[in-house]
Amino acid sequence: MTVLFYDFLEKLASTPALLVTTVLTLGVVLVNGWTDAPNAIATCISTRSLGPRAAIVMAAIFNFLGVFVMTMVNATVAQTIYKMVDFGGNSHEALVALCAALLAIVLWATAAWWFGIPTSESHALIAGISGAAIALQGGLSGINPQEWIKVVYGLLLSAGMGFGAGWLVVKLIEKICFRMDRRKTNGFFRKAQITGAAGMAFMHGAQDGQKFMGVFMLGMFLAQGRANVTQFQIPVWLMLLCSLVMSLGTSIGGLRIIKSVGMDMVKLDKHQGFSADLAAVISLFTASVTGIPVSTTHTKTTAIMGVGAAKRLSSVNWSIVKEMVMAWVLTFPGCGLIGFIMALLFMRIF
């Protein structure tokens, strides 16, 4: 099942619930552009391989390509997010609970952006809708454990694989280039890092774009009173819309996160920035192909940590890392609790 753009516009004009759901979902996608998308281009900006404006334009293009290409090849991530929780039953109450979850995600992510902490918007999304589903169903029956376990795998994979790949890739590159003139290699790695950042933007679209489109489709079906749709096809217009809104968010507020990830946490040379990008791309591609929803934030930041630690542990600003890890740890219970409380409140009011 899919939704044509013309049909969507008709229903949007005649269904206030769909309009509210659409605005909130796009708000979450916009905040994702603030908090997650900047990680893709943080290193190439911090090493001055590319200016902020050019990097944002590049991220916009490759975000869309990632959304489009990977969704055509394998839409498993979107299906996993869609089926992870149970919003079945009363479609009106389900839609109210989903709107509450989306608002909770926006509040949580905006607070993190304000403090310049790159929290995982993916995990905020998962936590928020899980809390709302528990409130809706009155217990853990609102959670699908078979799909939720993939999130746990993704959490471990994004952190462990990102750090390990970052450490290994930079060690390998430094060994290969050991006897080369640094002045000559800098030119190569400057161009290579731009390519790596494009690859990161592509994989960000492939992972996060699918997650939010899965929630968008859920909201559209609930607004139309169809609470039990199990199979769907993501339309091209939705891919384009989500990637454009995500890119807009990056252009508005991305520099705060870029500073925390690419400048404050570790001071990177060009070859190190490329190593972090390549390691993160490899990790994200592996996860996308296998259909595991991982955090692009966790993957990129742990890859940068691995690159820094490969030089020496003191190269990493561990106080910044501590703040990030604390935010990551608090995301599931914090955003989940906000989603749960707001869902209960919204269902009483509406």
Order of alpha helices (4+ residues) and beta strands (2+ residues): alpha-alpha-alpha-alpha-alpha-alpha-alpha-alpha-alpha-alpha-alpha-alpha-alpha-alpha
